[in-house]
Amino acid sequence: MRILVVDDDADVRSLAKRVLEREGYECVLLANGDEAVEQCRTIEPDAIVLDIMMAGMDGFATCEKLRGQGVTVPILFLSAKGDLVDKTVGFRSGADDYIVKPFEPQELLIRIRAHLRLYQRLVGMDKDVIASGDLTIDGRRQVVFLRGTQIDLTPKEFRILLLFAQNPGTVFTKDQIIEEVWGEEFVSETTSIAVFIRRIREKIEEEPSKPKRLKTIWRVGYKYEPFGEQ
């Protein structure tokens, strides 16, 4: 499998290359976001490790552009910034995970393996189109349509919505959502599921503050109710 590492720090690139190639991964190194956007389709990586604070285009903008190009593989942010605000911005830009520098090489490997496994499971799962009233979820193309108009979901938002749509009426706790979408290795993470739920509601609900599809079960979690199928 091929991992693309984008970081303007030569030492970080060198460390990542040693760690990844020792585990059998093919590693491609780039120094900035512009190169990543230009070359990603040619490189065809299975996962991307992306620094945030880079000269020129930063990691957030790079991630948004890659997602805008249709890149769906896991993207893991790598940055010295570790506060919750930056993590929230990172997930909103389309990232799957966030690793804070300095990092342990083994942690990088564990997270890459986990995201690759989850991504492969998603790609291999049932590809049938799920029709739920005026909402259509196309698992093969990983796109969602609301009343015939495609809506813009990040890969992580899509995976969360797909989980719910495939299990209508099932209540998922926050830990269960993290385990299913991120993997059991990340259940202890402080990932803000509420942020993802709010953003999905803003895109699929007529009144996000009064959701009819993606409902909160007080002090338990969330569940999806098919809407408009009468």
C-alpha positions as CSV (number, residue, x, y, z in Angstrom):
1,M,0.0,0.0,0.0
2,R,1.1,3.5,-0.8
3,I,1.2,6.3,1.8
4,L,1.6,9.9,0.8
5,V,3.3,12.1,3.4
6,V,3.1,15.8,3.0
7,D,5.2,17.9,5.4
8,D,7.6,20.8,4.9
9,D,9.9,19.5,7.7
10,A,12.5,17.2,6.1
11,D,13.2,15.5,9.4
12,V,9.6,14.5,9.8
13,R,9.4,13.3,6.2
14,S,12.5,11.2,6.7
15,L,11.2,9.7,10.0
16,A,7.8,8.8,8.5
17,K,9.5,7.2,5.5
18,R,11.7,5.0,7.7
19,V,8.8,4.0,9.9
20,L,6.4,3.2,7.1
21,E,8.8,1.5,4.7
22,R,10.1,-0.7,7.6
23,E,6.5,-2.0,7.9
24,G,6.2,-2.7,4.2
25,Y,4.4,0.4,3.0
26,E,5.5,2.3,-0.1
27,C,6.0,5.9,1.0
28,V,5.8,9.0,-1.3
29,L,7.1,12.3,0.2
30,L,6.0,15.8,-0.8
31,A,7.0,19.1,0.9
32,N,3.9,21.3,0.4
33,G,0.2,21.3,-0.2
34,D,0.3,22.6,-3.7
35,E,2.4,19.6,-4.8
36,A,-0.1,17.3,-3.0
37,V,-3.1,18.8,-4.8
38,E,-1.3,18.6,-8.2
39,Q,0.1,15.1,-7.9
40,C,-2.3,13.2,-5.7
41,R,-4.3,11.6,-8.6
42,T,-1.0,10.5,-10.2
43,I,0.3,9.1,-7.0
44,E,-3.0,7.3,-6.1
45,P,-2.2,6.9,-2.4
46,D,-4.1,4.5,-0.1
47,A,-3.8,7.1,2.8
48,I,-2.4,10.6,3.3
49,V,-0.5,12.0,6.2
50,L,-0.8,15.8,6.0
51,D,1.0,18.4,8.0
52,I,-1.1,21.5,8.9
53,M,1.4,24.4,9.3
54,M,3.1,24.5,6.0
55,A,4.4,27.4,3.9
56,G,2.0,28.4,1.2
57,M,-1.2,26.3,1.3
58,D,-1.8,25.0,4.8
59,G,-3.0,21.6,5.6
60,F,-6.7,22.6,6.1
61,A,-6.9,24.2,2.7
62,T,-5.0,21.3,1.1
63,C,-7.4,18.8,2.7
64,E,-10.4,20.7,1.4
65,K,-9.0,20.8,-2.1
66,L,-8.2,17.1,-2.1
67,R,-11.7,16.2,-0.9
68,G,-13.1,18.6,-3.5
69,Q,-11.2,16.6,-6.2
70,G,-13.0,13.5,-5.0
71,V,-10.2,12.0,-2.9
72,T,-11.9,9.7,-0.4
73,V,-8.9,7.8,1.1
74,P,-8.1,8.4,4.8
75,I,-6.4,11.7,5.6
76,L,-4.5,12.0,8.9
77,F,-3.4,15.5,10.0
78,L,0.0,15.8,11.6
79,S,0.6,19.0,13.5
80,A,2.3,20.5,16.6
81,K,-1.1,22.2,17.3
82,G,-3.2,20.0,19.6
83,D,-6.1,22.1,20.9
84,L,-9.7,21.2,20.3
85,V,-10.4,24.2,18.1
86,D,-7.8,23.0,15.6
87,K,-9.2,19.5,15.7
88,T,-12.7,20.8,15.0
89,V,-11.4,22.8,12.0
90,G,-9.5,19.7,10.8
91,F,-12.5,17.4,10.9
92,R,-14.6,20.0,9.1
93,S,-12.1,20.2,6.3
94,G,-12.5,16.5,5.7
95,A,-9.8,14.8,7.8
96,D,-10.2,11.4,9.4
97,D,-7.8,11.7,12.3
98,Y,-5.4,14.1,14.0
99,I,-1.9,13.2,15.3
100,V,-0.1,15.7,17.5
101,K,3.7,16.2,17.1
102,P,6.0,15.0,18.5
103,F,4.5,11.6,17.8
104,E,5.5,8.0,18.6
105,P,6.2,6.1,15.4
106,Q,4.1,3.2,16.7
107,E,1.1,5.5,17.1
108,L,1.4,6.6,13.5
109,L,1.5,3.0,12.3
110,I,-1.5,2.0,14.5
111,R,-3.6,4.8,13.3
112,I,-2.8,4.3,9.6
113,R,-3.5,0.6,9.9
114,A,-6.8,1.2,11.6
115,H,-8.0,3.8,9.0
116,L,-6.9,1.6,6.1
117,R,-8.8,-1.3,7.6
118,L,-11.9,0.8,8.1
119,Y,-11.7,2.3,4.7
120,Q,-11.4,-1.1,3.0
121,R,-14.4,-2.3,5.0
122,L,-16.4,0.6,3.9
123,V,-15.4,0.1,0.2
124,G,-16.3,-3.6,0.5
125,M,-19.6,-3.2,2.2
126,D,-23.0,-3.4,0.6
127,K,-23.1,-1.0,-2.4
128,D,-26.8,-0.8,-2.9
129,V,-28.4,2.6,-3.0
130,I,-30.4,3.4,0.2
131,A,-33.5,5.4,-0.6
132,S,-35.1,7.1,2.4
133,G,-38.0,9.4,1.3
134,D,-36.4,12.3,-0.4
135,L,-32.9,11.3,0.7
136,T,-30.8,8.9,-1.4
137,I,-27.5,7.5,-0.3
138,D,-25.3,6.0,-3.0
139,G,-22.8,3.7,-1.3
140,R,-20.9,2.9,-4.5
141,R,-20.1,6.5,-5.4
142,Q,-20.2,7.7,-1.8
143,V,-22.6,10.6,-2.6
144,V,-25.9,11.7,-1.1
145,F,-28.8,13.4,-2.8
146,L,-31.6,15.4,-1.1
147,R,-34.6,15.8,-3.4
148,G,-32.4,15.0,-6.4
149,T,-29.7,17.6,-5.5
150,Q,-26.3,16.3,-4.4
151,I,-25.3,17.5,-1.0
152,D,-21.7,18.0,0.1
153,L,-20.6,15.7,2.9
154,T,-17.1,15.0,4.0
155,P,-16.0,11.4,3.9
156,K,-16.4,11.1,7.7
157,E,-19.9,12.7,7.6
158,F,-20.8,10.3,4.9
159,R,-19.7,7.3,6.8
160,I,-21.6,8.4,9.9
161,L,-24.8,8.9,7.9
162,L,-24.3,5.6,6.1
163,L,-24.0,3.8,9.4
164,F,-27.3,5.3,10.6
165,A,-29.1,4.7,7.3
166,Q,-28.1,1.1,7.2
167,N,-29.4,0.6,10.8
168,P,-32.7,2.6,10.9
169,G,-34.2,2.9,14.3
170,T,-31.0,1.6,16.1
171,V,-29.7,3.8,18.9
172,F,-26.0,4.4,18.8
173,T,-24.0,5.8,21.7
174,K,-21.1,8.2,21.0
175,D,-18.6,5.4,21.8
176,Q,-20.4,3.0,19.4
177,I,-20.3,5.6,16.6
178,I,-16.6,6.2,17.1
179,E,-15.9,2.4,17.2
180,E,-17.9,1.8,14.0
181,V,-16.6,4.8,12.0
182,W,-13.1,5.4,13.5
183,G,-12.4,2.0,14.9
184,E,-12.2,0.5,18.4
185,E,-8.7,1.9,18.9
186,F,-10.2,5.4,19.1
187,V,-13.1,4.9,21.5
188,S,-11.1,6.8,24.2
189,E,-10.6,9.8,21.9
190,T,-12.3,13.1,22.6
191,T,-13.6,13.3,19.0
192,S,-16.7,15.6,19.1
193,I,-19.5,13.4,17.7
194,A,-21.9,16.3,18.4
195,V,-20.1,18.4,15.9
196,F,-20.5,15.8,13.1
197,I,-24.1,15.2,14.0
198,R,-24.8,19.0,13.9
199,R,-23.1,19.4,10.5
200,I,-25.0,16.4,9.0
201,R,-28.3,17.8,10.3
202,E,-27.5,21.2,8.7
203,K,-27.2,19.4,5.4
204,I,-30.1,16.9,5.5
205,E,-32.7,18.4,7.8
206,E,-35.2,21.1,6.9
207,E,-35.0,22.4,10.5
208,P,-31.7,21.3,12.0
209,S,-32.8,22.4,15.4
210,K,-35.8,20.1,15.1
211,P,-34.5,17.1,13.3
212,K,-36.9,14.5,11.9
213,R,-34.3,12.1,10.6
214,L,-31.2,12.1,12.8
215,K,-32.6,12.3,16.3
216,T,-31.0,12.7,19.8
217,I,-32.0,10.1,22.4
218,W,-31.4,12.0,25.6
219,R,-28.5,10.8,27.6
220,V,-28.1,7.8,25.4
221,G,-27.0,8.7,21.8
222,Y,-28.6,9.1,18.4
223,K,-30.8,7.2,16.0
224,Y,-31.9,7.6,12.4
225,E,-35.6,7.5,11.4
226,P,-36.5,7.1,7.7
227,F,-38.5,10.2,6.9
228,G,-41.2,10.8,4.3
229,E,-41.6,7.2,3.2
230,Q,-45.4,7.0,3.7
